[in-house]
Amino acid sequence: MALFFLPGCNAPVKNYTEEERLPAIFPDYTSVVIPSNIAPLNFEIKEKGSAFLVQIYSERGETISFKQSSPEIRIPVKKWHKLINANKGHSLKIDIYVKQGKWVKYDVIANVIASDPIDSYLVYRSIGITQTYYNKLGIYQRCLENFNTKAIFENTSVEKKTCMNCHSFCNNSSGKMSMHVRRFDGGTVIYNKGELRKYDTKTKYALSPATYTSWHPGGELIAYSVNRIMVNHTSFNSKMVEVWDNASDLMVFDINNNSITTSPKIATSGRENLPCWSPDGKWLYYIAAPESRDDTADFYYDRYSLVRIAFDGQNMTWGNVDTVLSAMETGLSITHPAVSPDGRYVLFCMIDHGYFSIFDRNSDLYLLDLETGNYQRADVINSSSTDSWHAWSKNGRWVVFISKRMDDLCSRPYFAYFDQEGHFHKPFVLPQEDPGFYPADIWNFNLPVLVDGKVEFGRNRFRDFLSVEAEKSEFKGPPDAISGATSNQ
Amino acid sequence: MDSKRIFVGHIIFISLFALSVFLFFLLFIRPEFYFFAQQPPFQTNIYFIMPYLSFPGGISYYLSHLIMQFFTINWLGSLIITFILLTLLFLISGIFRGLRRPGMEWIIIFLPVTLLLGLFTNFYFPLVTALNIIFVYAALYLSTYFFNSGHAHWTLYFLSAPVLYYTCGGSSLILYSAGFLILLFFRLPDLKKAIIPAFTVIAFCLAMPYLSYKVLFHVTMSKAFFEYYPTDSLLIVNYKKGVFFYLFFYSVPALLLLNESLVKLRSRKSMASKEKPKKVKVQRSNGQSGPSWIQKKSILIVYTLITLLAMVLVKVNYTPLDNKIVKANYYCTQKMWDAVLDIVRSEKDYDVNLNYFYNRAIDNTDQYLDKYFDYPQFIGHAATNPEIGDFGLLYMYWSDYFYDLGHIPESERWALKALVGFPYCPRILERLVKINMVLGKYNAAEKLLVILDDNLISGRFVKKYTAMIEDTSLVYSDEEIMAKRAEMPVNIITPKNVTFRYNDLVNRNKNNRRAYEHMQMNLLLSHDFWNFFKNLPVAAEYYNELPVIFQQALIILRTRNNEVNIPYGVENQTIQAFRQFWSIYEANYSNKKRAMKLLKSYRNTLYYYILFDSPKVTGMSLGDIEGDRYYH
């Protein structure tokens, strides 16, 4: 609790010794680039002391100061925004003094306030660590400009606990959203033009209902995968659960006509998965692996390459499949491709095999430059733990991704700045009002997506809507598209 | 007997009653089992309380979890239960004092208290129900003092009803409102005048939960309107509501209705006989509410009746089997294997839970093969195969089971699944800390220790393992961690077939005899004699003489296939025993019941299991045996 609050105090301590190192703070908000609209980066000083003095300042505006006995620094939201708004493009400095008998001053923490804002909301799923059992889970939206978190839906609000997953938005817009509901009252729920509708996308030609989805930028089509998903447990210290497909295909759902189409090129006997449209809608990127041999031990057949196929949305026709980056070349399996909003980059994960990276401690993020064809490990944002499930902001200057670096157990959302030159900067974890949140919390943040505003439908509207019977989707071929794994059904 | 002496008598009786309750729980019931049966999670941080604030009834649920943490200390738990009962007694007697009208016998005041006492003897009884009813009585207690003050009772109702709804949930609102209406009705001279108040209260009772369901909270309809207790804990499904639960639950309106009816009746009689109720005035001045004949003739009879009532209710509510299951489970976690075996043996009837705990106890006392069929194995290979026993309530069992055997990844898998069902449960978190210490994931262990450090009961555990995190060299001197490291399989996919999991353990550490025994037993329980036989050469590494059960298996194998060459010695005694068994069986082949009866002394043999007890013969599954008990 703050003992004194001294705004604008320029010389808080006259006699102090200097410690030539950065102070230990949690979370690590040092040397990071932050959006100009982010919520206050509250933190806890991890240096022992009886009193703490903190000054947060920049070139312009009022310094935010604290003098208190608690090491927990909670910055007032209004003052924070006033300060960072006035200093876009400049450094944000934090002076920390700790009274350890005498006052000790540490090196100045210098962060940078980017001129580019981040989308104002983060939508994520909260789920238990294991993710194979869902007694309690929910999809939430967190305002990134403050600390408000609201449920979009929690499965504890219905008598029969459902599972819901793979929420997806069109062009980071909160007005177009899709989400799957499984087990009870199942279907794909689509929020579009202020209306909720539920579809049953399982047809006799598909392995499963819609799974991993990507909205076409036009907002009327959704590419999705159908998967026959298998789960194995392992004794690998780096990967306790092995989730893999022994078959998968891609399909396209037409929202307006409630119809499904595919092509023999994306529904082969091999495994096509994790679709992602290019921002112009002319290419569908996805990952592809050879046909499964049903042999979990043979990981070499389990590596995915990054491929793409041309698409003409006007005539609904497909071009040829083009391998963008081969697993043979990388020696690793590519997963979760996400094309940047300017269409130049693909951010993806690589793991030893398979595509389900969230349980893989070795999962790292890589960046492919589509202009040069070069790809590289995004070292500055990776860690020794799992780094996965990434998404771009609408302006392409920020990425959010999941990392387990904090404790090797729970996944947390991290944000990183991506500058004009195509470089990432040191990431920072989603700020919380209470810096003690992460150590106390035992739930996973899963599938974070940045959206430009609040998802407007209320949580109870979704709950009440859920019992509506799903509209049966119609498979419209073409008939020769029913090939590969799908045709086996 | 004057009023002062009656008062002193009451005080003495209540004190003796409280002392008896305290000693009964301390020495006989032991609240630590109550805590263990329900595993209520608790953390002191704000994030833990937040979800409880997000639904009606959450606060009292949170409070019940907090209170139950103290049940881990037996004397404190006993004291708390005694205090809860005395509070209830105080509130009920207070209500009738507040009404300032006679009618209620002392014995009836004691009725909810003795009912609650009886309910507390079941380890699964949800404490939150007791708290909710106490809150309802407390609200009515307040109300009674305002019934004679104009419209103050209405003000109080509309203030306290929403608070009660938010604190204790929809059912408490309904009970309170029903009690309020009863008190109101009996005070109205004309029933026609009751229509508007009744309509108002009923409308409020519907509007409040409706508003809550539609606007205020994100909850199910049952949680918004009416539920006896939250059912989000998987363990609470073990509680079976009986007639005494309902009697206690609805005691609020029932008691008031009874009291007001008695008052009305007496008042009419009094009017009819034109007698003045002089005796009533005496009672008022004393603050006592019992009718005079008891006071004058024999208050001792009342005390005796109350004592007898309490004893009867304790007796009929006590669930020996459920309590034995909880105790056996508890002793398993404490590694008190002999105590587990004593409990199992003390139960005459078969129980699937005791079956699991028995198997674990004989395994940990190195009697796995010798004593396996001393307890009927009706669940067959489900006892050794978690994929068959894949039910929420068994997740922790499987985690313990594989931890015993050294299959740490499997132990972790089941513990993590259990954690989703029981978030922040100290028992699961402690298991996960140990697992992560074995796996060398100190980061993860540290995180879990931080969480454990925030509860009220894991201090000693946290201290021990935090020291190891701070100085990881200490891990190497921890025998348990090092033994598990030597046993656990590494860098392989866990096979779907559980036999191969045991095989992985044996391959990892040839000294893991227990894993070998579980593998072989799994095969025998599945009637897979051929694969059992294929694994038999390894037995030479563990035994000088083949275990009797294996010898029995070889005899069965031989009876099935005469041509198989068995290069193992089978003792003459085993052969003779089999011959005797077989001769009885053959002679009674057509009468299975008779055969079973005659072969009772062979019940601890593999032959008997294969012919009579095995689920392959009986067709039984876990679901058949225990109904929905294991389903989540």
Contacts between the chains, C-beta under 8 A, distances in Angstrom:
chain1	res1	chain2	res2	distance
A	128	B	416	7.4
A	128	B	419	6.5
A	128	B	420	3.4
A	128	B	423	7.4
A	129	B	416	5.4
A	129	B	419	6.5
A	129	B	420	7.5
A	130	B	413	7.4
A	130	B	416	3.8
A	130	B	417	5.5
A	130	B	419	7.3
A	130	B	420	6.0
A	132	B	417	6.7
A	133	B	417	4.7
A	133	B	420	4.7
A	133	B	421	7.0
A	134	B	420	7.1
A	135	B	232	7.9
A	135	B	234	7.5
A	135	B	392	7.6
A	135	B	420	5.0
A	135	B	421	4.9
A	135	B	632	7.4
A	136	B	232	7.6
A	136	B	420	7.0
A	136	B	423	7.3
A	151	B	218	5.6
A	153	B	218	8.0
A	154	B	218	5.7
A	156	B	219	7.5
A	156	B	220	7.6
A	156	B	232	7.0
A	157	B	218	4.6
A	157	B	219	5.6
A	157	B	220	6.0
A	158	B	220	6.2
A	159	B	220	5.2
A	159	B	221	7.4
A	159	B	222	6.8
A	232	B	493	5.1
A	232	B	494	6.5
A	232	B	496	7.5
A	233	B	409	6.4
A	233	B	410	7.0
A	233	B	413	5.0
A	233	B	493	7.7
A	233	B	494	4.2
A	234	B	409	6.6
A	234	B	491	8.0
A	234	B	492	6.9
A	234	B	493	5.1
A	234	B	494	5.8
A	235	B	408	7.6
A	235	B	409	4.0
A	235	B	488	6.8
A	235	B	489	4.6
A	235	B	490	5.3
A	235	B	491	6.3
A	235	B	492	5.4
A	235	B	493	8.0
A	235	B	494	6.3
A	235	B	504	7.7
A	236	B	490	7.7
A	236	B	491	5.4
A	236	B	492	7.8
A	237	B	439	5.9
A	237	B	440	7.2
A	237	B	441	7.3
A	237	B	490	7.3
A	237	B	491	7.9
A	240	B	409	6.4
A	240	B	412	6.5
A	240	B	413	7.1
A	241	B	413	7.9
A	242	B	493	6.3
A	296	B	493	5.3
A	297	B	493	6.3
A	406	B	447	7.7
A	407	B	443	5.1
A	407	B	444	5.8
A	407	B	446	7.1
A	407	B	447	3.7
A	408	B	441	5.5
A	408	B	443	4.2
A	408	B	444	4.7
A	408	B	447	7.9
A	409	B	441	7.8
A	409	B	443	7.3
A	409	B	444	4.2
A	409	B	447	5.4
A	409	B	448	7.5
A	410	B	447	7.3
A	434	B	46	6.8
A	434	B	47	7.8
A	436	B	45	6.9
A	437	B	47	6.4
A	439	B	447	6.8
A	439	B	450	4.9
A	439	B	451	7.6
A	440	B	43	6.9
A	440	B	45	4.6
A	440	B	47	5.1
A	440	B	48	7.4
A	440	B	450	7.5
A	440	B	451	6.6
A	440	B	454	6.6
A	441	B	47	6.0
A	442	B	419	7.4
A	442	B	423	6.1
A	442	B	424	6.6
A	442	B	451	6.2
A	443	B	423	7.8
A	459	B	218	4.6
A	460	B	213	7.7
A	460	B	214	6.2
A	460	B	215	7.3
A	460	B	218	6.1
A	463	B	218	6.7
